[in-house]
Amino acid sequence: EIEPFYGQAENEIGVSGNSKNDLGAPRSTPYPMGEIPQTYLDKAFAKALTGTKFEVASTPEGRNSVDRGNRPACCGNASCIPVCPIQAKYDATVHVDQATKAGAELHEKTTAVFVEVGADRKVAAIRFKRWDGSEGRAVGKVFVIAAHAIETPRLLLNSQSDATPNGAANSSDQVGRNLMDHPTQLSWALANDAVFPYRGPLSTSGIENLRDGEFRKIRGAFRIEIGNDGWSWPTGAPQDTAQQLALQGIRGQELDDALRFQTARHIRLASLVEQPPDPENRVTLSPKDRDMYGVPLPQIYYRLDDYTKAGFAASVLAHNEIFAKLGTTGVMHSPVSQGAGHIIGTVRMGDDPKSSVVDRDLRSHDHPNLFMLGSGVFCTSATANPTLTIAALALRAVDKVKAAVAG
């Protein structure tokens, strides 16, 4: 059902990819743009892993490989986070600008703080407060909350009233529950030969063929990201590398030579591990800490279960095998999981109002004129980055939202 909307989302965002690559997901449309070129480092991994179970493929990306949509092509700044310096990579301001030009009103420095529900179970208004201390009510026929998987449950849980004693949209007691991420195993090493990282986008290739199989009965799956950013994530390199060499007393041309030698060989892998939903992993409201508006801050309960930890253990073995094939020394594995920032779950989708928050159209089971968009509606985490599915689900909900407005 959702596959055609993935194609629409790729067109709206502007996705570059190799349409000939089989990444395990059938397609009905080609990518809007050709792939971002693989780096020298990508090709070194691909060559070393030829004939193994690890299939290196270019990663489809939400960034321009050619000039498109009044945005330039990627020029390889290698500084894609938090935002692309030339906006070759998609970010939300693209569609905010389109919306305001089409007549939408954007209210900056304004925060939703309470969902008002009437006697008819419909949402009557959203109360908001501004940075300057003023406040008001947003009144409408249909409401859409798209505040991601932390702030959406926080807003709903704070909206307790006689009509909604457990908070808005929470008759199921599922709001805030089943919080997930793609907890990440980070590993790094020094390649025997120069592979020249620190060039291009932070990642242009990965290993996507490990995400399903009989093993999922006992452990989480994972996708492996091949990083172009060297040791930047785990150690703060290359700045940290220069510092460490200088502390060893190395100076002048010798320092320059040592820095070039080491940084040309920095490699890192990151496995994004599947995490199953757990109702005890959740967002609640802090009993004591509040923001500037008096709204309780989110309080987060989060742990990794044995299924996810088994996925981590398998990813370490995979990283060791890959590094051995490439030829490396000094292999390091982060002893703790890293966050991917892929905040998933907390207002999950489902057919049963007793065990979910929204239906298949992202409409609240409790309030017929309230829709929720974002990765909070996901039931499970899988292994892939969630952005495209967020966009596809949002596009799929458009007709339902429009029908609710017209009805």
N, C-alpha and C positions, 0 to 999 in steps of 0.2 A: 504493500500500500504506500509506503513512504518513498520508495525508490525514485519515482519521477520528481519528487520534491528535492531530493539531493541534487539532481541536475539543475533545477531552478536556483537552489542555494548557491551552487558553484558559479552560476552565471552572475548572480547578484554580488557575491563577494569578490569574484574574480579569482578563480583557482587555476593554477598552472600544474600540469601533470602529463605523464606519458599514457595516453589512452590505450596503448597496446599492452601495458603491463597488467598482468592478472594478479590483483592483490587480494583475491578471495571474495570480492564483492561484485556481483554482476552489474553491468552498466547498460543503460539504454541511450545515453548521450555521451559525446566526447567531452573532454575538459575544454573550457573556453580558450585556454592558451597552452602552448607547448611547455614541457617541463623546464624547471630551473636547472641549468647544467650541473651535472655531478662534478664534485671537486676531485682534485688529484688524490686526496685522502680517501674519498669514496671508492675510487677506482682501485686503490691499493687494497682496500678491504675486499672488494669484489673479486679481484684476482686471487687473493690468498684463500678465499672461501669457495672458489669454484669447485664443484663436485661434492661439497659438503651439504649438510642439511640446512645450512644457513644461507638463505637466498637474499642477496643484497639488491634492493630496488630503489629507484628514485622516489622520494616522498612527495605526493601531491601537496601543494602549499597554497595558502590564501595570500599570495603575493604575485605581482605582475612579472611575467618573464618578458613581456613587451609593453610598450606604452598602451594603456587602455583606461577608459573611463576618467579622463583628465588626471590620471596618475601615472608616474613614470615607471619604467622597468627597474627591477632590482639592480643595484650597482655593487652589491657585495660589501656593504659597510661593516658587516659583522657586529652591528650594535642594534639588533632587532628588538631588544627588550629594554624598557617597557613599550616603546613605540618605535616604528621605523622612522629614521630622521628625514626621509624624503617621501614617506607614505606610499612606497611601493607595496608594502604589506598592508592588508586590510585592517582597519580598526573601526570602531562603532561610529566615529564622527562622520564617516562617509555617508551613512544612512540618516544620521541626525541632520546633516546638512540638506540632504534630499527632502526629508520630512518638513523641515522648516520652510524650505523654498516652496513646498507644495501647500503651505498654509498651516502646518502644525505649530502649536505654541510650545516653546521650550522655557521652562521656569527654572533658572539656575539658583543655586544656593537655597534650595527648597527641599524639604524632606518629609515624606509621608510618614505619619506616626500612628494612625488609627483607622481601621476599616469600620465604618458604621453600617450596621445591618438592621433593616426595618422588620416590622411584624410579618411581612409577606416573605421573609427569608431572602429577599433581594438586597444587594448592597445599595445603600442610599447615597453614600458619599465617602470620600477619603479625606480625613483631616490631615493638614500639613502645617509645618512650622518653617519659618525662614531664619536665616542667619542673623537678621537684624532684630529678631524677637517677635515679629508679626506672625500671624497665623491665619488660617482660613480653611474652607472646605471645597473640595473639588466634587462637583455634582454632575452626574451623567446618567445615561441609560445603560451603558455597558462599561465595565472596568477591566483593565488588563494590568496585572502585576507582573513585572519582569525584573525583579530585583535580585536575581541569582539565588543560590541555594543556602545562603546564610541570612541575608536581609529579608528575603521573602518570608521564611518561617518566623523570624523575629517580629516582623510587622503583624503577621496573622496572630501570633501568640499574645502579642500586646493588646490585641483588640478584643478584650474580654468585656462582656456586657450581659444584661439579663437575657438577651436573645442568643448570645454566644458565650456561655460561661467558660468554655475551654479555649476561647479565642475563635476568630473567624475561620471558617472552612475546616473546622477541626472536630466534627462530631465523631470521626473515626479514631481520634487520638493518634493520628499518624503524622501530623504536621511537625516537622523538625526531626523525624526519625529516619533511619536508614541512610545516614550521611556516609558518603564514599568519596574516594579520590582515586588516582592511579598512583599509589605509593611506589616510589622509584628506587631501584638499586643502582647506585652510581659506582662505576669502576674506572680506573685510569692506569696508564702504564706508559713506558717509554719505548717507542718503536726502535728496532735495530737500524732501520733505514729512515731517511728523511721522508716525511709524508706531507709536510707543509700545511699545518692547520692555521687557524686564525684568519681564514679567508672565506668570503661568501656569507650567506645566511648561516645561522647557528647550526642548522642541520639541513642537509639536502637528500640524505638517503637513510634507509633503515632496513630492518629485517622484520617482515610482516607475516611470515608463514608459520609462526609458532603459536598462533592464537587459539587453536582448537585441536582437539584430539581426546582420546580416552583418558589421558592424564588429568583432564579437568574434573574427573570424579574425586581426585584426591588433592589437587593443588590448583592455584590460580595460573592462568595463562599470562603471557606478557608479549609486548612488542619491544624490539630493541632499536633505540635511536642511536645513530652514529653521529657524534658531535664534531662539528667543524671548529668549535671554540676551545680546542685543546684542553688544558687544565684550568680554564677560567672558572668553571663551576666548582670543582672540588677544592682548589687551592688559591684561587685569585690570580693565577698566572695570566699573562706573562709578567705583570708587575711583581708578583711574589717571587718569581724565578730570579729576576734581576736583584731583588733584595737579598735572597738567600745566597746568591753567588758573591754579592758584594760583602756580605757578612763573613764569607770565607777568606776575605782579603784579596780577591781577584779584582784587578783594575785595568783600565785602558783597553788596548787592543785584545788582551787576553780575555777580559770581561765580555767584550763585544763578540768574540769568537765563541766563547762558552754559551752565551745567551742564544746566539744563532743556532748552535749545535743542538741545544736542549729543546728550544721551542719548536724547531722543525720536526721534532720527534714526539711531541705531546699528543697522546690520543686518549679519548674517553668514550665509554659506552654508558647508556642509561636504559635500563629495562623498566617499562611502565607495567606494573603488575595489576592484574584483575583483582578487585576486592568485592566480595559478595555483600549484599545488603544485610545489615544487622540493626534491628530496631533500637538497640542500646547505644549505638553510635548516633548521637543526636545533637541538635541545637535546642537549648532551652533558654530561659531568661535568667539573667543574674539576679539573685535575691538582694544584692546590695549596690552594685555598680550601675550607674546611669550615665547617659550622654548629656549633652548640653540642653537637650529638650526635656529631660526627665524621663526618657524612655529607657527601660532596662537594657543593658548591653547583652549581646549574645553570650551564652555560656556553652562551651562545646565539650562533649564527652566523645572521645575517639580512641580506639585501640585497634591493633591488627590481630586478627584471629589466626588460628593455626593453618587454615587453608591458604591465607595470604602469605604467611611466613614460609610455607612450603614452596610457594611460587618464588619467593626471594631466594631461597636456597638453590632452586633449579636455575635461576638466572645467574647466580654466581658461577655455577658450573659451566653454563653457556659462555659467560664472559671469559673464563679461564681458557676454554677450548678455542675461542675466537682469537684471543691474544696469542696463544701458542701457535696458531696457524699463521698469524701475521708476522710473528717474531718480535718478542718484547722482553724487557727486563723491568724489575721494580713494580710489579703489578700490585695495585692497591684496591681494596673494596671498602666503601663506606660502611662503618659498623652500624649505622642507623639509617632508617629509611628517609628518603627525601620526599618533600611534597611536590607534586606535579602542578598544583594550583588548579586542578580539574575538579571543582567542587560539585558533587553529584548527589542526587537524592534529596530528601527532606519534604517534598510535596509530591509524592510518587503517583504515577498514573495507574489506573486499574479499572476493571469493570465493576468490582464490588465496592460500594460506598463504605462498607464496614472496614475495609482493609487498604483503602487508598484515598487520595485527596482530590484528584481530578480524574475525569473520564478520558476516553481515547481522543477526544477533541480538545483536551486541556481545559475543559470547563469544570468548575468546582461542583462536586456532588451536592454540596450544601446550598450553594447560591447560584441560581441559573444565569445571572448576568455578570458573573465573575470568571475570568480566564487567567491562567498562570502560564507564563512562557519561561523557558530556560532549562538548564540541566537539572534543576530540582525535580522535574517530573520524571526523570529516568528511573526505571525500576532496577536496573543493574548497571554495572560500570563497563563491562567488556574490557578492551585494551586500547582502543583508538581514542585520540583526542576528541572531545565532545562538541567542538564548535560547529561543525557542519551539521550534526544531528540537531543541535539547538535551532539552527537556521531552518532546516528542513521541516521540523515540527512546527515552527512558527508560521512558515508559509502554508503548511497544511491546515492550520487553524484559521487562516484569514477568512475563508468563506463562512465558517461558523460564526466568527465574530461579526462579520458584515450582516449575516442573517439575523443575529441577535439584535443588532442595531435597527434593522429594518422591521423586525417583528413587533 
